[in-house]
Amino acid sequence: YCGTKGKVENCQVAVYGAYSTGKYYGLADCSLFVPNIWVENKKSCDKVGIPQENRVYKSKPKLALEMIKRQVALGNKIDFVGGDGLYGNDYSLMDGLDELGLTGVLDVHEDQYVFLKEPAIAIPDKQAGKGRTATRYKTSAQATEVRALRKQLEENNFNFEEITIRQGTKGAVKSKVALINVFTWDGHSSNSKQRQLLIRISTTDSGNQEIKYALCNANAEQYTIAQIAQMQAQRYFVERSFQECKTDIGMSEYQVRGWKAWHHHMAMCMMAQAYVLAEKKEHQQEMPLLSAYDI
């Protein structure tokens, strides 16, 4: 699936890691996604030079978790991890962040289910004379879609808190925000996980309403609602990293089909962006609006 074209297409898809702090940002890592159809095709793998150790299928969230572990092993500081709905709806990445002791604020899709109370999860007892013995965990608790929960809050006149997210080019960027304690369950393990659900409602420049949902694994008293909202909103600068790399650095302007060539091109782009970032920082006092295009 190619997000740029919005359909299944002949293309290359990768998982990227970016660092951002305030208005400064830059790509720092990447992993090429190798689908099963490639892993199972030795001839194609040989032709493009995929190393043997990479000829194994790994989901995008798994590649992301490996990337985070790689950054931790390098000694790079991570205050929190953000990601879009693909990563938030996959429970494995947040579970991995729990194990690493890292805070995650991962977006989820509007149809993500959550529980408002901790669900009782168990393997049902076998009923005499009726079918096989159950082996899968089940719960009788009722889950709610996050979009339905938001509507319930609005109908009950819930007091959404207005938060200043950051300073934009047209003044302060503000959002109405709610933070609700919820539980998530992956459908097959014996325990649910307690999370905080962030609901963020913003008004775009065109006057339309933009609604974001995100799950956070931090303890309830660890961060303020404003801090969690600002963490979620920091993904804006990750998108700016891609915009800068593609528009000014030439990230998408390549015609290669080899494993090594693709990684060389991405490494060169990241090095170029690192140089741009260093120039922005060095001249931030006299030229605070210095852009990649200027440089």
C-alpha positions in Angstrom: 0.0 0.0 0.0 1.4 3.4 -1.1 0.2 6.2 1.1 1.3 8.8 -1.4 -1.0 7.3 -4.1 -3.6 6.0 -1.7 -3.7 2.5 -3.3 -1.7 -0.7 -3.7 1.1 0.1 -6.1 4.6 -0.9 -7.2 6.6 1.1 -4.8 9.0 1.1 -1.9 7.7 1.6 1.7 9.8 2.3 4.7 9.5 3.0 8.4 11.3 6.2 9.5 12.5 7.5 12.8 12.7 11.3 13.4 13.8 13.4 16.3 12.2 16.7 17.1 12.4 19.2 19.9 10.4 22.5 19.6 10.7 23.7 16.0 13.9 21.7 15.2 13.6 18.3 13.6 15.3 15.7 11.4 15.2 12.1 10.3 17.6 9.8 12.1 16.8 6.2 11.1 15.0 4.1 8.6 14.1 0.5 7.8 12.9 -0.7 4.4 9.7 -2.7 4.7 10.0 -6.1 3.0 6.6 -7.8 2.5 6.0 -11.5 2.7 5.8 -11.9 -1.1 9.4 -10.7 -1.3 10.7 -12.7 1.6 9.3 -15.9 0.0 10.9 -15.1 -3.4 14.6 -15.9 -3.2 15.3 -15.0 -6.8 14.0 -11.4 -6.3 15.9 -11.0 -3.0 19.1 -12.2 -4.7 18.5 -9.8 -7.7 18.2 -6.7 -5.5 20.8 -7.8 -2.9 18.8 -8.1 0.2 21.1 -9.5 3.0 20.2 -12.9 4.3 19.5 -11.6 7.8 16.9 -9.2 6.4 15.0 -11.8 4.4 12.4 -12.2 7.2 9.0 -10.6 7.4 8.7 -7.9 10.0 5.6 -5.8 10.5 6.0 -2.0 10.4 5.4 -1.7 14.2 8.1 -4.3 14.8 10.5 -2.4 12.6 9.7 0.7 14.5 10.4 -1.0 17.9 13.7 -2.3 16.6 14.6 1.2 15.5 13.8 2.6 19.0 15.9 -0.1 20.6 18.7 0.8 18.2 18.6 4.5 19.2 18.5 3.5 22.9 21.6 1.3 22.4 23.4 4.2 20.7 22.8 6.2 23.8 20.5 8.7 22.2 18.0 10.3 24.6 14.3 9.7 24.0 11.8 11.7 26.2 8.8 10.1 24.5 7.8 8.3 21.3 5.0 9.4 19.0 3.5 7.6 15.9 0.5 7.6 13.7 -2.6 5.3 13.9 -0.8 2.4 12.2 1.5 2.1 15.2 -1.1 3.1 17.9 -3.6 0.5 16.8 -1.0 -2.2 16.9 -0.7 -3.1 20.6 2.8 -4.6 20.2 4.6 -1.3 19.9 3.2 0.3 23.0 3.8 -3.0 24.9 7.4 -2.8 23.7 7.7 0.8 25.0 6.4 -0.4 28.4 9.2 -2.9 28.5 11.8 -0.3 27.6 10.4 2.1 30.2 9.6 4.8 27.6 6.6 7.0 27.4 4.5 6.6 24.2 1.8 8.9 22.8 0.6 7.0 19.8 -2.3 8.0 17.6 -5.2 5.6 17.1 -7.9 5.4 14.5 -11.4 6.7 15.3 -12.7 3.1 15.4 -10.2 1.9 18.0 -12.0 0.2 20.9 -11.3 0.9 24.6 -12.9 -0.1 27.9 -13.9 2.5 30.5 -13.5 0.0 33.3 -11.0 -2.8 33.7 -12.5 -5.8 31.8 -12.6 -9.3 33.5 -10.8 -11.6 31.1 -10.9 -15.4 31.3 -11.1 -18.6 29.4 -14.8 -19.7 29.5 -15.6 -22.9 31.4 -16.6 -25.9 29.3 -20.3 -26.6 29.3 -21.2 -30.2 29.8 -22.0 -31.9 26.4 -21.5 -28.7 24.4 -18.6 -28.5 21.9 -14.9 -28.3 22.5 -13.0 -27.0 25.5 -12.4 -23.2 25.1 -8.8 -22.1 24.7 -9.2 -18.4 23.9 -9.6 -15.6 26.4 -12.9 -13.7 26.3 -14.6 -10.9 28.2 -18.2 -9.9 28.7 -17.2 -6.3 29.2 -18.5 -3.8 26.6 -15.9 -1.9 24.7 -16.5 1.5 23.1 -15.2 3.1 19.9 -13.2 6.3 20.7 -15.3 8.3 18.3 -18.5 7.1 20.1 -16.9 8.0 23.4 -16.1 11.5 22.2 -19.7 12.0 21.1 -20.9 10.8 24.5 -18.7 13.4 26.2 -20.0 16.2 23.9 -23.6 15.2 24.5 -23.0 15.2 28.3 -21.5 18.7 28.0 -18.0 17.5 29.1 -15.7 20.4 29.8 -12.9 20.1 27.2 -9.9 22.0 28.3 -8.5 24.6 25.8 -4.7 24.1 25.4 -2.1 26.2 23.6 -0.2 23.6 21.5 2.5 25.8 20.0 3.1 29.1 18.3 2.3 28.9 14.6 2.9 31.3 11.7 -0.5 32.8 12.3 -0.4 32.9 16.1 -1.0 30.4 18.8 -2.3 27.0 17.8 -5.0 25.9 20.2 -7.0 22.8 20.7 -9.8 21.6 22.9 -8.6 18.5 24.8 -9.9 15.7 27.0 -7.9 13.1 28.8 -9.7 9.9 29.9 -8.4 6.9 31.8 -9.2 3.7 29.7 -8.2 0.1 29.3 -7.2 -1.6 26.1 -7.1 -5.4 25.3 -5.5 -7.1 22.4 -8.1 -9.8 22.2 -5.8 -12.8 23.0 -3.8 -12.1 26.2 -5.0 -12.7 29.7 -4.6 -9.0 30.8 -5.8 -5.6 29.7 -3.5 -2.5 29.9 -4.4 0.8 31.5 -3.9 3.8 29.2 -4.9 7.4 28.9 -7.0 8.4 25.9 -6.3 11.8 24.5 -9.0 13.5 22.4 -7.8 16.6 20.7 -10.2 18.8 18.7 -8.7 21.6 16.5 -10.1 24.0 14.0 -8.1 24.3 10.7 -7.5 27.5 8.8 -10.3 26.6 6.5 -12.7 26.4 9.5 -13.1 22.6 9.5 -12.8 20.5 12.6 -9.8 18.1 13.0 -10.1 15.4 15.6 -7.1 13.4 16.8 -7.2 10.4 19.2 -4.1 9.0 20.9 -3.2 6.5 23.6 -0.6 7.3 26.3 1.1 4.7 28.5 2.2 7.2 31.2 0.9 7.0 34.8 -2.1 9.2 35.4 -0.2 11.8 37.5 3.0 11.7 35.5 2.2 14.5 33.0 -0.4 17.3 32.7 -3.0 17.2 30.1 -1.2 20.1 28.3 2.0 18.1 28.2 0.4 15.0 26.7 -1.4 17.1 24.1 1.8 18.9 23.1 3.6 15.5 22.8 0.9 14.3 20.4 1.1 17.5 18.5 4.9 17.2 18.1 4.2 14.8 15.2 3.6 17.9 13.1 7.3 18.4 13.0 8.0 14.8 12.0 5.8 15.5 8.9 7.9 18.6 8.4 11.0 16.4 8.3 9.5 14.5 5.3 8.4 17.7 3.6 11.8 19.2 3.9 13.6 16.0 2.7 11.3 15.5 -0.2 11.0 19.1 -1.3 14.5 20.5 -0.7 16.9 17.6 -0.3 15.7 15.1 -2.9 14.6 12.2 -0.8 12.1 10.9 -3.4 14.2 11.8 -6.4 15.9 8.5 -7.0 15.7 5.6 -9.5 17.2 2.7 -7.7 16.0 -0.8 -7.0 18.9 -2.3 -5.0 18.9 -2.7 -1.3 22.3 -1.1 -0.8 21.6 1.8 -3.2 18.3 2.6 -1.5 20.0 2.7 1.9 22.9 4.8 0.6 20.4 7.4 -0.8 18.5 7.6 2.5 21.7 7.9 4.5 22.9 10.8 2.2 19.5 12.6 2.6 19.7 12.2 6.4 23.2 13.6 6.5 22.2 16.5 4.3 19.3 17.2 6.6 21.6 17.0 9.7 23.8 19.7 8.1 20.7 21.9 7.4 19.6 21.4 11.1 23.1 22.4 12.3 23.0 25.6 10.2 19.5 26.5 11.6 20.8 26.0 15.1 24.0 28.0 14.6 22.2 31.0 13.0 19.0 30.8 15.1 19.6 34.2 16.8 20.2 36.4 13.7 18.1 34.3 11.3 15.3 32.5 13.3 13.3 31.8 10.2 16.1 30.2 8.2 14.8 27.3 6.1 16.2 24.3 4.3 15.4 26.1 1.0 17.3 29.2 2.1 20.3 27.0 3.0 
